[in-house]
Amino acid sequence: MSEAHDHARAGRDTQVRALAISFGLVGVFMVVEFVGAILSGSLALLSDAGHMATDALGLGMALAARIAARRPADKLRHTYGLYRVEIFAALANAVLLLGVGGYVLYEAFGRLRAPPEVLPVTMLVVGSLGLVVNLISWRLLRTGAKESLNVEGAYLEVLADLLGSIAVLVAALAIQVAGLLIIDAAVGALVGLFIVPRAIRLGWKALRILAQLAPKDADLETIAAQLGAIEGVTDVHDLHVWTLTSEMEVATVHLMTGADVDAHRVLDEAKAILDLNHGIDHATFQVEPETHVECAEPSW
C-alpha cells in the first residue's frame, strides 16, 4: 500500500512541476503576445493572446489547486482533504474559455465584413515564439492530463493555444504573400470555434462531479447484484457511488446479513468486489444483521 502511495505522490509532484514550468513560460509570453497583437492589429494574434491570458490564469489556478490537494486532510473540517479544489479550478477554466471564445467570435463577425490592415511580419515573429512556448507546455502537461481533470483543463487550454499559434502563422503567411486581410478574422473565428465546444465539455465534466452524479462507467445495478451475491448477504440498500476528484471514486453502501454471518468476511469480499471489479478503492460499508430494524432508506 505504501508503494502505491509513493507512486501516486511521485505522479502528483511531477504534475506540480509541469504546471509550474508551464505557468512561468505562458505568463511571460502572454505579455509579449499582447504587445505584438496591438502593434500588428491582428485579431488572430489577439485571440491567441487572449487565450494565452486565460492559459496563464488557468495554469495558475490549476497549480494552486494541485498544491492545495497535496495538503493532508483536516480531520475536523476537510475530512476528504482538498482534492475537490481542482474540480472548482477546472470549472473556472471552462468559464474563462467560454468568455474568450465568445469574445473572439463576436469580434471576428465585425472584421469579416470590414477587414482592417494588419502587419504580417510582426504576426510571424510573435506567432513563431508562441508556437515554441506552447509546444513546450503541451509536452509537459500531456501525461498529467490523463490522470487529472484539473491538469486536463490546463492541457486543453495549451492545446488550443498551440493550434492558435499555428493558425496565426498561416494567416500571417497568407497576408504577406497574397494580401488576404480577411483571413486574419477568419482564423480568429476558427480559434473561437475550437475553444467553445471544448470549454463546454470540460465544464460539463466538472459539473457532473460537483453534482455528485454517479460516474458514467459505474453500473450500480451490477454492483448491487455482485454485493448481494456474497454468501450471507440478504439485502443491499442505500448504495451511493460518486467521484471525489479525478480518478478517485468513492462509495457507501449498507449490507444486510443473516444473524450468524461473519461480518469480517462480508466486509473483505465486498471491498474486493468494489476494488477489483469496479476500480473503487475507497468505500464505506455498513454491515447490519437482518434482525436490525432501525435502519431504513433515507427519505431524501
N, C-alpha and C positions, 0 to 999 in steps of 0.2 A: 504494500500500500504506500509506504514512504517513497519507494522508487517511482511510482506513478505520480505522486505529488511533486517529486523533484522534476520529472519531465514536464508536468503542467506549469510549474513555476518557471522553468527554463523557457518554455514557449511564451509565457506572458512577458518575461524580461526581454526576449527577442522582439516582441511586438512593441514594447515601450521604446526600445532603441530605434526601431524602424520609424515609428511615429515621430520621435523627437528629431531625427535627422531630416525627415521629410518636411516637418513643420518649419525647421530652420531654413531649408532651401526655398520652399514655397513662399515663406514670409518675406524673405529678402527680395526674391524676384518679382513678387506682386507689385512692389513699388516701381521697379524698372518697367514692368509691362504697362502700368497705368500711365507713366510718363510717355512711353512710346505710343500708346493709343491717342493721347492728347496731341502729341506732335504730328502724328501721321493722319489723324482724323478718321481712322479706320474703325468701323463698327465690329468687324470680325475680331480685331485686336482688342477692342474694348470689351466685347463679350467674353473673350478669353481672359482678360484681366479681371473682369467682374467675377468670373467663375473661379479664378485663382484666389481672389479675396475670400470667397466662401470656402475654398480649399484651406486657406490659412486658418480661418476661424474654425472650420470643421475639424481640421487636424489638431488644433489646439484643444478643442473640447474633447476630442477622442483621446488625446494624450492625457488630459486631466482625468477623464473618466477611467482610463486604464490604470492610472496611478492610484486613484481612489479605490478601485476594485481590488487592489492588492492589499489594502488595509485589512487587518483581522476584524472579525465580527465583534460588535459590541453586544455582549450577551443581554444587556439591559435595554438596548434601543434597536440597534441594527442587527437583529438576530440572524439575518441571512447575509450579513456583510453589506458591501456597497456595489455588488455586481450589477444591480438594476440601473445604476447610474449610466452605464454605457448604452443602454437602450434609450434613455432620455436623450443622450447625445446623438444617437443615430436618428431619432425623430427630429431633433433640431436641425440636423444636417439636411434632412429631407425637405423641411420647410424652407431653408435657405436656398436650396437648389431650385425649388419651385419658384421662389421670388426672382432669382436671377434669370431662369428660363423664360418666365413671363415677361420680364422687362425687355429682354433681348428680342423676343418675338414682336412685342409692341413697337420697338424702335425700328426693327427691320421692315415692318409693314410700311412705315413712312418713307424710309430710304429707298425701297424698291420703286416707288413712284417718282422720286427725285433724288438720284444718287449724287452725293457730294464728292468733291475732289479729295483724294487721299494720296499719301506718299508711300509708294510700294517698297522703296528701298528700306525705309525705317521699319516697315512691316516685316520685311525679310530678316533683318538683323535681330529684331526683338523676338520674332516668331521662332527663329532658329535656337536662340538661347533658351526660350521657353520649352522647346521640344526636348532639349538636353535635360533640363531640370525635371520635367515630367517623366522622362524615361527613367531617371534615377529613382524618383519617388515611387513610380509604378513597380519597379523591380523590388524595392524594399518592402512594399506592402502586399505583394501578390500572395505570399504564403499565409500571412496573418488573416487575410480576407476570408480564407476557407474555414477559419476557426472562430471568428468573432464577428457578430453583426456590426458592432461598433467600428472595427477595422474595415469591414466590408464597405461601410458608408464612406469612410475616408478614401478607400481604394477606388470606389466608383467615381468619386469626385476627381481624383487624379487621372483616372482613365478617360473621363470625359474631357478633361483639360488637355490630356495628351492628344486626343483626336482633334480638339480645338486648335492646338498648335499646328498640327499637320494641315488643317483646313486654312489657317491663316497663311501658311506658306504657299499653298495652292492659289489662294486668292491674290496674294502679292505678285506671284509669277504671272497670273493671268492679266493683272492690271499693268504690270511692267511691260509685258510682251505685246498684248493686244488692246490695252486701254479699256478693258471691260470693267468699268466702275461699278456696275450693278452687281457684280459677283461678290463684292465686299458685303453688301447687305444680304445676299443670298446665303453666303457662308455663315454669317451671323445667325440667320434664321435656322439653318440646319443644326448649328450648335445648340440653339434653344430647343429645337425639336428632339435632339438627342438627350438633353438633360431632363426634360419634363417627365416622360414615362418612367425613367429610372428613379427619379425622385419619388414618384407615386408608389412604385414598387417597394422601395426602401421604407417609406413612411407606413405603408400598409403592414409590412412585416413587423415593424416596431410597435404599431398599434395592436396587432394580434397578441404580442407578448404582454403589453401593458394591460390589455383587457383580460389576460389570463385565459385565453382560449386554449383548448387542447391542441397540441402540435398536430400538423396536418398528417403526419405519418403515424400518429398514435391511434390504434384501433381499440377503443375502450371496451367494446363487446368481446373481442378476443382476449384482452387482458382479464376481464371479469370471468370469462369462461375458464381460462387456464388456472386462475386462482381458485375458482370454485371446484376444479378437478383435483385439488390437493386432498389427499386422504384425510378424512376427519372434518373437512370444512363443509358446513351445511348451508351457508349463505354468504354472499359478498354484497356489500352495500356501501354507500357514501364514498364512492370511488372518484377521485379527482386527479387529473394529470395536467400540468401546465409547465411553461418554460420560464425559468427564473431569469436567465440571460443566455447568450449564445452558447449552444452546445451543452446546456445544463438544464435538464428536465427533472422535475420532481413529482412525487405522487403521494397521496394519502388514501387510505382505504381501511374499512372495517371488515374483519373476517370473523364470522360466527362459526364456532366449532362444537362438537359434541362435548359433553361434560368431562369425559375422561381422556380427552385427546391431549397429547403432549404439545403445549403451546410453543416450546422451543423449536421443535421440528417444523411446525407450521410456519413459523417466522423465517427459518432458514430456507425452506423451499419457496416461500413467497418472494423473499428477497432475490433468490437465484432466478426466478421466473422474470421479474421485472428487469433485473440487471442483464442477464444473458439473452433473453428473448426480445427485450424492448429497449435496451440501452438506458434504462433509468436506474442510476446507481444511488440515488438519494430518495428513499421512500420511508414514510412513517406508517406503521401498521398498528391497528388496534385489534387485538385478538380477544374475543369475548365468548364465553360459553353460551350455548343456546338457552340455558336456564336464566340468563341475564335478560331482564325485560325492560330496563330503564333506557336502553339505547334505541333511538329512533332516528329516521331521516329528518334532517332539519327542515323547517317549513320554508326556508328561503332557498 
